[in-house]
Amino acid sequence: MNQPEHSPLGKASAYADQYDPALLFPMARAAKRSEIGISGTPPFLGADLWTAFELSWLNPRGKPQVALAHITVPCESPHIIESKSFKLYLGSFSNTCFASAQEVQARIRADISEAAWRGAEHPGTVGVKLLLPEQFDREPVHELDGLNLDRLDIECTHYQPAPELLRAATDEAPVSEVLVSHLLKSNCLVTGQPDWGSVRIAYSGPQIDQERLLQYIVSFRNHNEFHEQCVERIFMDLWTRCQPVKLEVYARYTRRGGLDINPWRTSHPQALPANTRTARQ
């Protein structure tokens, strides 16, 4: 099984410029999920929404082409893709000729699907959308919608995940709320590099204490874990400690190496959120 310490993270890397799907480094989701009490089917649905800002290849006449890519990896896939390996993989397109953007799109879909479902009995597929330069101007910038928790003047003393901070009014009438914070920060599991993000929490059920929720979000500040794992930890802490009837957690992290990763987890079936970048991304 691939382990984080065996990935390209934190190591000097040769940057291949010829297409090479073997550069992708999948890592099993199961190990980190077991740490947060998930041993079988998770109590959530969702996906990891990736945006690739550095994608280029050559057309049949050798002329460089550029595009943005939106890649949707369902959270039901048994593996995540380590982000530096994803960057190296996309970089390998740069001096390779492809007949069309459609061929590039198909290669990315096939390669990421194979890596995300490697060894699975019933493999699935990822979603891939390429945006060509004439479409760039239609890409919006929009902040996450919801009531901003950061307005609260709180004292913060915890900088490692502290689920014991969470409280909900289980003896009062249930509510439905959408809450947002821009104070999410964690660190890369391997390199310790800072990962900056915003998080949107939508729920129905006992009202969650907003001051304690913001303190809890801040408590990730010195925590080392990948984006996908942080969001699943937040979901499970809220799910078990606050007992909502419905819950949705969506985080948008700033990009590194031309990639941003935006995990989304929901307790109930619904449409994917729009993969729309925030100002910090």
Buried (B, 14 or more C-beta within 10 A) or exposed (E): EBEBEEBBBBEEBEEBEEBBBEBBBBBBBEEBBEEBEBEEEBBBBBBBBBBBBBBBBBEEEEEEBEBBBBBBBBBBBBBBBBBBBBBBBBBBBBBBBBEEBEEBBEBBBBBBBBBBBBEEEEEEBBBBBBBEEEEEEEEEEEBBEBEEBBEEEBEEEBEEBBBEBBBBBEEEEBBEBEBBBBBBBBBBBBBEEEBBBBBBBBBBBBBBBBBBBBBBBBBBBBBBBBBBBBBBBBBBBBBEBBEBEEBBBBBBBBBBBBBBBBBBBBBEEEEBBEBBBBEBB
